[in-house]
């Protein structure tokens, strides 16, 4: 953040900021050799390109395309296997794996019909794509400002599937709403761990969080509302 950097690092030597200590306490640079540094860039951007192009042109799952540059990076010595394992977001993995059965449970118990009825009630009987999509975007957008973004996104994904199947809307569109809005955690210090940590250290106020995030949140909503009917025609 602007305030944090100005108070703590302005005028500092960038090289010294990239130095860590080894097990014996001696400082060692974290930079890679020029060749490995270039390879790291190739793997990063190439991996993203593979995930997009590969899934569009082949039937190979996206996890395989994501795994290839990661395993190359480990074997090339860009990152150790221990660091790779430590870099995994285990909270997200566990949340996703535990939330997936929630969709099945909602369907099997008939809770999807109850949820859809509540959605119709809130919308005064209007179950059009625009109305349902807007609600399914706004609800996680509000909730994620006060609880875990990953948990919010996963819970509303399950709700999106249930509501979409009941009202005749492609659930994938509502899952996108849950993911985009549920992960837009930026309007309060409670929205994410990073925001909470930087709140006091950076000398921010609650109002500054709201003001700086408002334009981004509104932009996300507008873009989604424009994209949604286009995606509906694409998914059909």
C-alpha positions in Angstrom: 0.0 0.0 0.0 1.0 3.6 -0.6 1.1 4.7 3.0 2.9 1.5 4.2 5.6 1.8 1.6 6.1 5.5 2.2 6.4 5.0 6.0 8.7 2.0 5.9 10.6 1.6 2.6 10.9 4.9 0.9 14.5 5.4 0.0 15.5 1.9 0.8 17.9 -0.2 -1.3 15.7 -2.6 -3.4 18.4 -5.3 -3.3 18.3 -5.3 0.5 14.5 -5.8 0.5 15.1 -9.0 -1.5 17.5 -10.5 1.0 16.5 -13.3 3.4 18.4 -15.3 6.0 19.4 -19.0 5.6 19.2 -21.6 8.4 22.5 -20.4 9.9 21.4 -16.8 9.9 23.5 -15.7 7.0 21.8 -13.3 4.6 21.4 -14.7 1.0 19.8 -13.1 -2.0 16.6 -14.6 -3.2 17.2 -13.7 -6.9 17.6 -16.4 -9.5 20.3 -16.7 -12.2 19.6 -14.7 -15.4 18.7 -18.0 -17.2 16.3 -19.2 -14.5 14.8 -15.8 -14.1 13.9 -15.7 -17.8 12.6 -19.3 -17.6 10.4 -18.3 -14.7 8.8 -15.6 -16.8 8.3 -18.0 -19.7 6.7 -20.6 -17.4 4.4 -18.0 -15.7 3.0 -16.4 -18.9 3.3 -19.6 -20.9 1.3 -21.5 -18.3 -1.5 -18.9 -18.4 -1.5 -19.2 -22.2 -1.6 -23.0 -22.1 -4.5 -22.9 -19.7 -6.6 -20.7 -22.0 -5.6 -22.1 -25.4 -5.3 -25.7 -24.3 -8.7 -25.9 -22.8 -10.3 -24.2 -25.8 -8.6 -26.4 -28.4 -8.3 -29.8 -26.6 -10.2 -32.0 -24.2 -7.3 -32.0 -21.8 -8.4 -30.7 -18.3 -7.1 -27.3 -17.2 -5.4 -28.9 -14.2 -3.0 -30.7 -16.5 -2.1 -27.5 -18.3 -1.6 -25.8 -14.9 0.5 -28.6 -13.6 3.0 -28.7 -16.5 4.8 -25.3 -15.9 4.7 -26.0 -12.2 6.5 -29.3 -12.4 9.0 -27.9 -14.9 9.7 -25.0 -12.4 10.4 -27.6 -9.7 12.7 -29.7 -11.8 14.5 -26.7 -13.2 15.3 -25.5 -9.7 13.3 -22.3 -9.9 11.3 -23.4 -6.8 11.9 -26.3 -4.4 9.3 -29.0 -4.0 8.9 -28.0 -0.4 8.3 -24.4 -1.3 5.8 -25.6 -4.0 3.9 -27.6 -1.4 3.9 -24.8 1.1 2.6 -22.4 -1.6 -0.5 -24.5 -2.1 -3.6 -22.8 -0.6 -4.8 -25.7 1.5 -7.6 -23.6 3.0 -9.0 -23.2 -0.5 -8.5 -26.9 -1.4 -10.3 -28.1 1.7 -13.1 -25.6 1.3 -13.7 -26.6 -2.3 -13.6 -30.3 -1.6 -16.0 -29.9 1.4 -18.4 -27.6 -0.4 -18.8 -29.8 -3.5 -21.0 -32.3 -1.6 -23.2 -29.4 -0.5 -24.7 -29.0 -4.0 -25.6 -32.7 -4.0 -27.1 -32.4 -0.5 -29.2 -29.4 -1.4 -30.6 -31.3 -4.5 -31.2 -34.6 -2.7 -33.0 -33.0 0.3 -35.3 -30.7 -1.8 -33.7 -27.6 -0.3 -33.1 -26.3 -3.9 -36.8 -25.8 -4.4 -37.1 -23.9 -1.1 -34.1 -21.7 -2.0 -35.6 -21.0 -5.4 -38.9 -20.1 -3.9 -37.2 -17.7 -1.6 -35.4 -16.2 -4.6 -38.7 -15.8 -6.4 -40.2 -14.1 -3.3 -37.3 -11.6 -3.1 -37.7 -10.8 -6.8 -41.5 -10.6 -6.6 -41.9 -13.5 -8.9 -39.4 -12.2 -11.5 -37.1 -15.0 -12.4 -35.6 -13.5 -15.6 -31.9 -13.9 -16.2 -31.0 -10.3 -15.5 -33.0 -10.2 -12.2 -31.6 -13.5 -10.8 -28.1 -12.8 -12.1 -28.1 -9.4 -10.4 -29.2 -10.8 -7.0 -26.7 -13.7 -7.2 -24.0 -11.1 -7.8 -25.0 -8.6 -5.2 -25.5 -11.1 -2.3 -22.0 -12.6 -2.3 -20.6 -9.2 -3.0 -22.0 -7.9 0.3 -21.3 -11.1 2.3 -17.7 -11.3 1.3 -16.9 -8.0 2.8 -17.5 -9.5 6.3 -16.4 -13.2 6.0 -13.9 -15.4 4.2 -14.0 -14.7 0.4 -13.2 -18.3 -0.5 -16.0 -19.7 1.8 -18.4 -17.1 0.4 -17.6 -18.0 -3.2 -18.0 -21.7 -2.6 -21.3 -21.4 -0.6 -22.9 -19.2 -3.3 -21.7 -21.5 -6.0 -23.8 -24.3 -4.5 -26.7 -21.9 -4.1 -26.3 -20.7 -7.7 -26.5 -24.3 -9.0 -29.6 -25.0 -7.0 -31.4 -21.7 -8.0 -30.3 -22.0 -11.7 -31.7 -25.5 -12.0 -35.0 -24.6 -10.4 -35.7 -21.4 -12.4 -34.3 -22.6 -15.7 -31.1 -20.6 -15.9 -27.8 -22.1 -16.8 -26.0 -22.6 -13.4 -22.6 -21.8 -14.9 -23.7 -18.2 -15.3 -24.6 -18.0 -11.6 -21.4 -19.8 -10.6 -19.5 -17.1 -12.4 -21.4 -14.5 -10.4 -20.5 -16.3 -7.1 -16.8 -16.5 -8.0 -16.4 -12.9 -9.2 -18.4 -11.2 -6.5 -17.5 -13.6 -3.7 -13.8 -13.0 -4.3 -14.1 -9.2 -4.6 -13.3 -8.7 -0.9 -11.9 -5.3 -0.6 -14.4 -2.8 0.9 -13.6 -3.5 4.6 -10.6 -4.5 6.7 -12.6 -7.7 7.7 -12.9 -8.7 4.0 -9.5 -10.6 3.9 -6.5 -11.3 6.1 -4.3 -9.0 4.0 -6.7 -6.1 4.4 -6.9 -6.6 8.1 -3.1 -6.7 8.5 -2.6 -3.6 6.4 -5.4 -1.6 8.2 -3.5 -0.5 11.2 0.0 -0.8 9.8 -0.8 1.5 6.8 -2.7 4.0 8.9 -5.9 3.5 6.9 -9.5 4.4 8.0 -12.7 2.4 7.2 -13.8 5.2 4.9 -10.6 4.9 2.8 -11.3 1.2 2.2 -14.8 2.0 1.1 -13.9 4.9 -1.1 -11.0 3.2 -2.9 -13.0 0.0 -3.6 -16.4 1.5 -4.6 -15.4 2.2 -8.2 -13.9 -1.3 -8.6 -17.0 -3.0 -7.2 -19.4 -1.0 -9.3 -17.3 -1.7 -12.4 -17.3 -5.4 -11.7 -21.1 -5.4 -11.4 -21.6 -3.5 -14.6 -19.2 -5.7 -16.5 -20.9 -8.8 -15.2 -24.4 -7.5 -16.2 -23.1 -6.8 -19.7 -21.3 -10.1 -20.0 -24.2 -12.2 -18.5 -26.7 -12.1 -21.4 -23.8 -12.6 -23.9 -22.6 -15.7 -22.0 -26.2 -17.0 -21.8 -26.3 -17.1 -25.6 -22.8 -18.6 -25.7 -23.6 -21.4 -23.2 -27.0 -22.3 -24.9 
